[in-house]
């Protein structure tokens, strides 16, 4: 029979504000920490994970809406790059039935994302290749 024990703690935060008609701010954050130990063996090191997501939307005179978003991930089990940061920006303008959107994703041109987890006595890592920086212009036409 295999006996193990685990300890963990987690904290979440979610805040969304619209202090003015032309300004919106949102934030989501998570902190978690966990460790496990098999009876008779040393405890696995503590796994600490921090995730932050934030966005800022504001409308400037002339009806142009600017949106920025930020995603941050930290994991102390990752080798090398323990932090990952992804930044996106978008500008949108609507005139009559036309909508123009210029977006730029992955402004910092990150190439990979490393994710680590610890479940019971199993440690796992995954490396994801992500799309490099991209710029896209979208034009939409409303029929009705």
BATORMI-5363 format. One record per residue (C-alpha): residue in three letters; x, y negated, z. Coordinates in steps of 0.05 Angstrom, whole numbers, plus 5000, padded with zeros to 4 digits. Each point is the difference from the previous one (the first is absolute). Layout:
BEGIN
ALAXYZ/...
END
This chain:
BEGIN
UNK500050005000/UNK502649324981/UNK498749435049/UNK501249274984/UNK497849345027/UNK499249334966/UNK499449285021/UNK497549434957/UNK497549295004/UNK496849564948/UNK497649294994/UNK495849694943/UNK498349284984/UNK495349724947/UNK498949254993/UNK496449624945/UNK499149255000/UNK496849504953/UNK501449335036/UNK498249604938/UNK495850134938/UNK506449994958/UNK504450435046/UNK499650735021/UNK505150405041/UNK499950735020/UNK504750475038/UNK500050735017/UNK505450305043/UNK501650675030/UNK505350235049/UNK500850735018/UNK505150405038/UNK500250765010/UNK504650565022/UNK499250755009/UNK503950535038/UNK500250754997/UNK500550345068/UNK507250165016/UNK502949534946/UNK501849264995/UNK494649514983/UNK499649754928/UNK502149274996/UNK494549485004/UNK496849834933/UNK498249274996/UNK495749744943/UNK497749284988/UNK495449814943/UNK498049284984/UNK495349764945/UNK498549264990/UNK496649584947/UNK499149264989/UNK494749734952/UNK499149264985/UNK496649584947/UNK503649394975/UNK496549404968/UNK497850174929/UNK497150685020/UNK506450414997/UNK500150555053/UNK506950245023/UNK500650665037/UNK506250305031/UNK500650675035/UNK505550315041/UNK500950735021/UNK505450195050/UNK501750705025/UNK505350185051/UNK501950715022/UNK506150165043/UNK500650714971/UNK501449744930/UNK507250034977/UNK503149364974/UNK494049554986/UNK495850045063/UNK495749414977/UNK496049934936/UNK497149344976/UNK495249914942/UNK497849304978/UNK494649834948/UNK497249344973/UNK494149824957/UNK496949374970/UNK492849994975/UNK496249474962/UNK492850044976/UNK496949544948/UNK492850124978/UNK499750734978/UNK507650124998/UNK504450235056/UNK507649984995/UNK504450375050/UNK507550005001/UNK502950515048/UNK507050205020/UNK500850645039/UNK506250245037/UNK503449314999/UNK506050275037/UNK500850574948/UNK500450575051/UNK501150684966/UNK498150515053/UNK496050095063/UNK502150495054/UNK494850285049/UNK501650435060/UNK495450355048/UNK500350455061/UNK494350485013/UNK500450515056/UNK507150284990/UNK500449844926/UNK503849414973/UNK498749814927/UNK502549474952/UNK497449794932/UNK503249534949/UNK495449664950/UNK502549634939/UNK495949374989/UNK498749584939/UNK505249444992/UNK498149264997/UNK494349884952/UNK496449384973/UNK493050074972/UNK495349494969/UNK492750205001/UNK494549644961/UNK492850185015/UNK493749764966/UNK493250035035/UNK494450184951/UNK494149795044/
END
